Amino acid sequence: MFITMKKRMFIVAVAAAFCACSGGSSDANAGQTAGDGASQETAAPKVYFTQEITPESLVRVYQALGVEATGRVAVKISTGEGGNTHYLKPTLIRNLVEAVDGTVVECCTAYGGTRQDPQKHWQTIHEHGFDSIFRVDLMDEFGDFRIPVQDTTHLKYDIVGEHLKNYDYMINLAHFKGHSMGGFGGVLKNASIGVASTAGKAYIHSAGKMETTETLWSNTAEQDDFLESMAAAAQAVHDYMEGRVIYINVMNNMSVDCDCSGHPETPRLKDMGILASLDPVALDKACLDLVFTHQAAEDDDEQPLIERINRQHGTYIVDYAEQIGLGSKTYSLINIDRQ
């Protein structure tokens, strides 16, 4: 959909304010960063932004990155819980998946629902229309395996779907929205919880204490330990792919609830656009900045999402991910609609 002129003017104003609010910065034409000199400007990762949320603009923001996803390409999305209507629709992502000849990939969940085991998950995938358009791979359908983690504060390894071995490149295509446990979900969550098998999800949620879901939800980790574990797992996936990952957040249907909810709250915040980067920390930070610097208007209220994020200390994941070296919270925002 195309964003209204009023919304368009608002987002440009918000982007200009990022430097003062968040450590991020914006120059729609040159992509310069705020900082002390050329070295910082060169170092700041680029985050590309379009206000349009269409199949064509999704391809354009991918192309703006200037890198090509080659070989066997996994497109990691959430196929959405049964009953949820907020997930990224096949019609929206189709052009991008076709452009990279990609395979849509998923893993099973760690809670009771319509994606808790392969049989139920495949039924949900079919009902949501993915397998009629794309190759789809449920990566942990036949098993999982362990990959190394750099940060061993909580995790000794990460447990991911076995079929991750089959891919040369990944497009982490996330729906940016709220989340009941993480506060928000973006590319960091999509890389960590999203790529983890059921056992891996339990391992992350428990901050390395268990690999089974039997007693998981009565023995979850302290919140910051959970967020730190997610950051470590996201880094593990990035490292396993040897950095061959493209990160994209779509900021539409931004309910306070995740796509893993079968009955999500109605979004109170209007759609903002699509952002892409090679740096997952910079990308999630840029999306958080858009939300936190938003100015409420009629039928366009950021407060419910902000309250959900703050309640779960959600922004801490980008702080910790930067601390362990996964990426940078300082970025250069480039509006490709102005080029």
LOKEPA-982002 format. One line per 8 residues: number of its first residue (from 0); their letters; for each residue x, y, z of C-alpha. Coordinates in Angstrom, 1 decimal, decimal comma, always signed. Example, Ala and Ser with C-alpha at 12.3 -4.5 7.8 and 13.67 -1.06 7.14 Angstrom:
<pts>
0	as	+12,3/-4,5/+7,8; +13,7/-1,1/+7,1;
</pts>
This chain:
<pts>
0	mfitmkkr	+0,0/+0,0/+0,0; +1,1/+3,6/-0,5; +1,4/+5,8/+2,6; -0,6/+9,1/+2,7; +1,2/+12,4/+2,1; +0,6/+13,4/+5,8; +2,3/+10,1/+6,8; +5,1/+10,6/+4,3;
8	mfivavaa	+5,9/+14,1/+5,7; +5,8/+12,7/+9,3; +8,3/+9,9/+8,5; +10,7/+12,3/+6,9; +10,6/+14,5/+10,0; +11,1/+11,5/+12,2; +14,1/+10,3/+10,2; +15,7/+13,8/+10,5;
16	afcacsgg	+15,3/+13,6/+14,3; +17,0/+10,2/+14,7; +20,4/+11,8/+15,3; +19,3/+13,6/+18,3; +17,2/+10,8/+19,7; +19,0/+7,6/+19,2; +22,5/+7,7/+17,9; +21,2/+6,9/+14,4;
24	ssdanagq	+21,2/+9,5/+11,6; +19,7/+10,3/+8,3; +20,6/+12,0/+5,1; +18,1/+10,9/+2,4; +20,4/+11,8/-0,5; +23,9/+11,1/+0,6; +23,4/+8,8/+3,5; +25,8/+10,6/+5,8;
32	tagdgasq	+26,0/+9,8/+9,5; +26,2/+12,2/+12,4; +29,6/+11,9/+14,0; +33,0/+13,4/+14,6; +34,6/+12,7/+11,3; +35,0/+10,7/+8,2; +36,0/+7,5/+9,9; +32,8/+7,3/+11,9;
40	etaapkvy	+30,8/+8,1/+8,7; +32,5/+5,3/+6,9; +32,0/+2,8/+9,7; +28,3/+3,4/+10,3; +26,2/+0,7/+8,7; +23,6/+1,7/+6,2; +19,9/+1,2/+6,7; +17,8/+1,6/+3,6;
48	ftqeitpe	+14,2/+2,8/+3,9; +11,2/+3,0/+1,7; +7,8/+4,2/+2,8; +6,0/+2,0/+0,3; +5,0/-1,4/+1,3; +4,5/-3,3/-2,0; +6,0/-6,3/-3,7; +8,0/-4,0/-6,0;
56	slvrvyqa	+9,3/-1,8/-3,1; +10,4/-4,9/-1,2; +12,6/-5,9/-4,2; +13,9/-2,3/-4,6; +15,0/-2,1/-0,9; +16,8/-5,4/-1,3; +18,5/-4,2/-4,5; +19,6/-0,9/-2,7;
64	lgveatgr	+21,9/-3,0/-0,5; +24,1/-3,6/-3,5; +24,7/-7,3/-2,7; +23,2/-10,3/-4,3; +21,9/-13,4/-2,5; +23,3/-16,2/-4,5; +23,4/-20,0/-4,5; +20,8/-21,8/-2,4;
72	vavkistg	+18,9/-19,0/-0,8; +16,8/-19,5/+2,4; +14,1/-16,8/+2,9; +13,4/-17,0/+6,7; +9,9/-15,7/+7,5; +7,1/-16,5/+10,0; +4,3/-18,3/+8,3; +2,0/-17,1/+11,1;
80	eggnthyl	-0,1/-18,9/+13,7; -3,5/-20,2/+12,6; -6,0/-17,5/+13,1; -3,4/-14,7/+12,7; -3,9/-12,3/+9,8; -0,9/-10,0/+10,4; +2,0/-12,1/+9,0; +3,8/-11,2/+5,8;
88	kptlirnl	+1,5/-12,4/+3,0; +2,8/-14,6/+0,1; +1,6/-11,9/-2,3; +3,8/-9,3/-0,7; +7,0/-11,3/-0,6; +6,5/-13,2/-3,9; +8,6/-10,9/-6,1; +11,5/-10,9/-3,8;
96	veavdgtv	+11,5/-14,7/-3,3; +11,3/-15,2/-7,0; +14,1/-12,6/-7,7; +16,5/-14,7/-5,6; +15,1/-18,1/-6,6; +14,6/-18,6/-2,8; +13,1/-21,2/-0,6; +10,8/-20,1/+2,2;
104	vecctayg	+12,1/-21,6/+5,5; +10,6/-22,1/+8,9; +10,9/-24,1/+12,1; +8,3/-25,5/+14,5; +7,3/-23,7/+17,7; +7,9/-24,5/+21,3; +4,3/-24,0/+22,5; +1,0/-25,6/+21,8;
112	gtrqdpqk	-0,6/-24,3/+18,7; -1,0/-24,8/+15,0; +2,8/-24,9/+14,3; +4,0/-27,1/+17,2; +4,8/-30,1/+15,1; +5,5/-30,7/+11,4; +2,0/-32,1/+10,6; +0,2/-29,1/+12,1;
120	hwqtiheh	+2,8/-26,6/+10,8; +2,4/-27,9/+7,2; -1,3/-27,5/+7,4; -0,9/-23,9/+8,6; +1,6/-23,2/+5,8; -0,9/-24,5/+3,3; -3,9/-22,6/+4,8; -1,8/-19,4/+4,6;
128	gfdsifrv	-1,0/-20,0/+0,9; +2,8/-20,3/+1,1; +3,2/-23,8/-0,4; +1,1/-23,0/-3,4; +3,5/-20,3/-4,5; +6,9/-21,2/-3,1; +9,2/-24,0/-2,3; +8,9/-24,3/+1,5;
136	dlmdefgd	+11,2/-26,1/+3,9; +10,4/-26,8/+7,5; +14,0/-26,9/+8,5; +13,6/-29,0/+11,7; +11,1/-31,4/+10,3; +13,6/-34,3/+10,4; +16,0/-33,1/+13,1; +18,3/-30,4/+14,3;
144	fripvqdt	+22,0/-29,8/+15,0; +24,2/-27,6/+17,2; +26,2/-24,6/+15,9; +28,8/-22,7/+17,9; +28,1/-19,5/+19,8; +30,6/-16,7/+20,4; +29,0/-15,5/+23,6; +28,8/-18,3/+26,1;
152	thlkydiv	+27,3/-16,3/+28,9; +24,2/-18,5/+28,9; +24,3/-20,7/+25,8; +27,0/-23,2/+25,0; +25,7/-23,7/+21,5; +22,7/-22,9/+19,4; +20,3/-25,6/+18,2; +18,9/-25,0/+14,7;
160	gehlknyd	+16,9/-26,8/+12,1; +18,9/-29,5/+10,4; +18,2/-28,2/+6,9; +20,1/-24,9/+7,6; +23,0/-26,9/+6,3; +21,4/-26,9/+2,8; +21,7/-23,1/+2,2; +24,4/-20,8/+1,1;
168	yminlahf	+22,7/-17,5/+1,8; +19,8/-16,3/+3,9; +17,4/-13,4/+3,6; +16,1/-12,7/+7,1; +12,7/-11,3/+6,2; +11,0/-10,2/+9,4; +7,7/-8,7/+10,3; +8,5/-5,9/+12,8;
176	kghsmggf	+5,8/-5,9/+15,5; +5,3/-6,4/+19,3; +5,9/-9,6/+21,1; +4,6/-10,8/+24,5; +7,9/-12,1/+25,7; +10,6/-10,2/+23,8; +8,8/-6,9/+23,7; +9,2/-6,7/+20,0;
184	ggvlknas	+10,1/-9,0/+17,2; +12,4/-8,0/+14,3; +15,4/-9,5/+12,6; +17,2/-10,4/+15,8; +14,3/-12,5/+17,0; +13,8/-14,0/+13,5; +17,4/-15,1/+13,4; +17,4/-16,5/+16,9;
192	igvastag	+14,0/-18,0/+17,9; +13,0/-18,2/+14,3; +15,9/-20,4/+13,1; +16,0/-22,5/+16,3; +14,3/-25,9/+16,3; +11,8/-26,6/+19,0; +14,6/-27,8/+21,3; +16,6/-24,7/+20,4;
200	kayihsag	+13,7/-22,4/+21,2; +13,4/-24,1/+24,6; +17,1/-23,7/+25,1; +17,0/-19,9/+24,3; +13,9/-19,2/+26,4; +15,5/-21,0/+29,4; +18,8/-19,2/+28,8; +20,6/-22,5/+28,3;
208	kmettetl	+19,0/-24,6/+31,1; +16,8/-27,0/+29,1; +16,2/-28,4/+25,7; +12,6/-29,7/+26,3; +9,3/-27,9/+26,4; +7,8/-30,1/+29,1; +8,3/-27,7/+32,0; +9,6/-24,7/+30,0;
216	wsntaeqd	+6,8/-22,3/+30,5; +7,0/-22,6/+34,3; +10,8/-22,3/+34,3; +11,6/-19,5/+31,8; +14,7/-17,4/+32,3; +15,1/-14,0/+33,8; +14,1/-11,5/+31,2; +17,5/-10,0/+30,5;
224	dflesmaa	+19,0/-13,5/+30,4; +16,5/-14,4/+27,7; +17,2/-11,3/+25,7; +21,0/-12,0/+26,0; +20,4/-15,5/+24,8; +18,4/-14,4/+21,8; +21,3/-12,0/+20,8; +23,8/-14,8/+21,2;
232	aaqavhdy	+21,8/-17,1/+19,1; +21,2/-14,5/+16,4; +25,0/-14,0/+16,2; +25,5/-17,8/+16,0; +23,3/-18,0/+12,9; +25,0/-14,9/+11,3; +28,4/-16,6/+12,0; +27,3/-20,0/+10,7;
240	megrviyi	+26,2/-18,3/+7,4; +29,6/-16,6/+7,4; +27,9/-13,2/+7,2; +25,9/-14,2/+4,0; +22,7/-12,8/+5,4; +20,5/-9,9/+4,3; +18,2/-8,4/+6,9; +14,8/-6,8/+6,1;
248	nvmnnmsv	+12,1/-5,6/+8,5; +8,6/-4,8/+7,2; +6,8/-2,3/+9,4; +3,2/-3,1/+8,8; +0,3/-4,5/+10,8; +2,3/-3,6/+14,0; +0,2/-5,2/+16,7; +1,5/-5,5/+20,2;
256	dcdcsghp	+1,3/-9,2/+19,6; +3,5/-11,4/+17,5; +2,6/-13,5/+14,4; +2,8/-16,4/+16,8; -0,5/-15,3/+18,4; -3,7/-16,8/+17,0; -5,7/-13,9/+18,3; -3,5/-10,7/+18,1;
264	etprlkdm	-4,6/-7,3/+19,2; -5,7/-4,9/+16,4; -2,7/-2,7/+15,4; -3,0/+0,8/+16,7; +0,0/+2,1/+14,9; -0,2/+2,8/+11,1; +2,2/+1,2/+8,6; +5,6/+2,9/+8,3;
272	gilasldp	+7,5/+1,1/+5,5; +10,3/-1,4/+4,8; +13,9/-1,1/+6,1; +16,9/-3,2/+5,1; +20,5/-3,6/+6,1; +23,4/-5,9/+6,3; +23,6/-5,1/+10,0; +20,8/-6,6/+12,1;
280	valdkacl	+21,5/-4,4/+15,1; +21,4/-1,2/+13,1; +18,2/-2,4/+11,4; +16,2/-3,3/+14,5; +17,5/-0,1/+16,2; +16,3/+2,0/+13,3; +12,8/+0,5/+13,5; +12,7/+1,0/+17,2;
288	dlvfthqa	+13,7/+4,7/+16,7; +10,8/+5,1/+14,2; +8,4/+3,8/+16,8; +9,8/+5,7/+19,8; +10,0/+9,0/+17,9; +6,5/+8,7/+16,3; +4,1/+11,5/+17,0; +0,6/+10,1/+17,7;
296	aedddeqp	-2,3/+11,2/+15,6; -5,9/+10,1/+15,2; -6,0/+6,3/+14,7; -2,2/+6,2/+14,7; -1,0/+5,6/+18,2; +2,5/+4,3/+19,1; +2,0/+4,1/+22,8; +0,6/+0,5/+23,1;
304	lierinrq	+3,6/-0,9/+21,2; +6,0/+1,2/+23,2; +4,4/+0,1/+26,4; +4,7/-3,6/+25,3; +8,4/-3,1/+24,4; +9,2/-1,3/+27,7; +7,3/-3,8/+29,8; +9,6/-6,5/+28,5;
312	hgtyivdy	+12,8/-4,4/+28,5; +12,8/-5,2/+24,8; +15,3/-2,6/+23,6; +18,0/-4,3/+25,7; +18,5/-6,9/+23,0; +20,0/-4,3/+20,6; +22,2/-3,0/+23,4; +23,5/-6,5/+24,2;
320	aeqiglgs	+23,8/-7,5/+20,6; +26,1/-4,5/+20,0; +28,0/-5,3/+23,1; +28,9/-8,9/+21,9; +29,9/-7,5/+18,4; +26,9/-8,5/+16,3; +26,4/-5,0/+14,9; +26,1/-1,3/+15,6;
328	ktyslini	+23,3/+0,8/+17,1; +24,7/+3,8/+15,1; +23,6/+3,8/+11,5; +23,1/+5,9/+8,4; +19,4/+6,0/+7,3; +19,0/+6,3/+3,5; +15,5/+6,9/+2,1; +15,5/+5,3/-1,4;
336	drq	+12,2/+7,0/-2,3; +14,2/+10,2/-2,7; +16,8/+8,8/-5,1;
</pts>
